[in-house]
Amino acid sequence: MGPITYKVTRIDGDYAHLMNVETGEDLLVAMALLPEETDEGMTLLWENFTYTVI
């Protein structure tokens, strides 16, 4: 599976709602798995089981 680009649409406590930029699918992810600086509106890249801010 290749890299996937997500947009952070909402942060709800310990979880973030991510939207796949290509498909529009919604994904719920624990904030502990995301970079510390993650905030609403940011774009994240998921690759090799790691999220990075782009």
matplotlib code that plots the C-alpha trace (Angstrom):
import matplotlib.pyplot as plt

x = [0.0, 1.4, 1.4, -2.0, -2.8, -5.3, -6.8, -7.5, -11.2, -11.9, -10.2, -12.5, -10.7, -8.2, -9.2, -8.8, -11.2, -9.1, -10.5, -8.7, -8.0, -8.4, -11.5, -13.2, -13.5, -13.4, -11.0, -10.9, -7.4, -6.0, -4.1, -1.3, -0.5, -0.2, 2.6, 2.4, 1.8, -1.3, -4.3, -7.5, -7.0, -3.5, -2.6, -0.9, 0.9, 0.6, 3.5, 5.2, 2.7, 3.8, 2.0, 3.9, 2.8, 3.1]
y = [0.0, 3.4, 6.7, 8.2, 11.9, 12.8, 16.2, 16.6, 17.6, 17.6, 16.8, 15.3, 14.8, 12.0, 11.3, 13.0, 12.6, 12.3, 12.5, 10.7, 13.4, 11.1, 9.1, 11.3, 8.4, 9.3, 7.7, 8.0, 7.9, 8.2, 11.5, 9.4, 8.0, 11.5, 14.1, 16.3, 19.5, 18.0, 20.5, 20.9, 21.8, 20.2, 17.7, 14.5, 11.9, 8.2, 6.1, 3.0, 3.1, 6.6, 10.0, 13.1, 16.7, 18.1]
z = [0.0, -1.0, 0.8, 1.6, 2.2, 4.8, 5.9, 9.6, 9.6, 13.4, 16.7, 19.3, 22.6, 22.2, 18.6, 15.2, 12.3, 9.1, 5.6, 2.8, 0.2, -2.8, -1.8, 0.8, 3.3, 7.0, 9.4, 13.2, 14.6, 18.2, 18.7, 20.3, 16.8, 15.2, 15.3, 18.4, 16.3, 14.6, 14.5, 12.5, 8.9, 8.6, 5.9, 7.0, 5.0, 6.1, 4.9, 6.4, 9.3, 10.3, 10.0, 9.1, 8.6, 5.1]

ax = plt.figure().add_subplot(projection="3d")
ax.plot(x, y, z, "-o")
ax.set_aspect("equal")
plt.show()
